Amino acid sequence: MTLVSNIIDLPHKMRKEDIMELTQLDKSSYLKGLLIIVKKDERLTDFEKKFLKNIASKLGFASDFYESTIRSLLANKYIPENPIKFSEKTIAESFITDGIKLALKDNKLSDKELEWLMLTASENELSEDWFANKINKLKENKSIIPAMDFALCSII
């Protein structure tokens, strides 16, 4: 296991037979959740665009879908912002990890981002202690965690 994996406490390295097949709903929810996080601070940075594009690609979304979504993201008032429920706890842990990394990249985790991530963690039965530990580890070590090292990649 690499230093980065130890630091951010990613789900264990999976054997080929343990790799998850995400449902289309989980894939859509994962991307939608990250879009909600980006929208919470009402600005869209170049890093966030690149992060979202890479995740969308890993999840199998077409680039034209991603491009049209990004163009209208901040202006779209109709994206429901309910906490997201995933089919597996491992997917939720991966999502929360990626969501925190995305939110921290601009060096500020806004109250809106934090609250929404906490609600999503709770919706997926992740403990408050787990959530607090995850945030603290990522905050303490954000400078050594590669920007495009997705927790998602450890489960798919």
C-alpha positions, 0 to 999 in steps of 0.5 A, a space after each residue: 500500500 502506498 503512503 498516500 493510500 495509508 494517509 487518506 485511509 482509502 478502502 483496502 486494495 481489492 483483488 481483481 475478484 473483489 472489484 465492484 461493478 457500480 450500478 448506473 445509479 451509483 455512477 450518476 449519483 457519484 458525479 451528481 454529488 461532486 457537481 453539488 459540492 462544486 456548486 455549493 461555493 458558487 464558483 467553478 475553478 479550473 482544477 474543479 473542472 479538470 477533477 470533474 472531467 476525469 471522474 466523469 470519464 472514469 465513470 463512463 460518461 461521454 465528454 459532450 454530456 460533461 461539457 454541457 453539464 459544466 456549462 450550465 452548472 452554476 446557473 442551474 437552480 433545479 439540481 436537487 441537492 438532497 443527500 445522496 444514498 449509495 448502494 454500498 458503504 464502500 462507494 459512500 466512503 469513496 465518494 465522501 473522500 473524493 468530495 472532501 478532496 475536491 472541496 479542500 482543493 481551494 484551501 477552504 471547506 465552506 460551511 455549505 460544503 461541509 454540511 452537505 457532505 456530513 448529511 450524505 455521510 449520515 445518509 450512508 450510515 457513516 459515523 460522525 467519528 469516521 467523517 471527522 477523522 477523514 476530514 482531519 487526515 485530508 486537511 493535514 496531508 492535502 499537500 502530499 496527496 496527488 490532486 488526481 488520486 481518486 478514491 473512486 479508483 480503489 473500488 472500480 
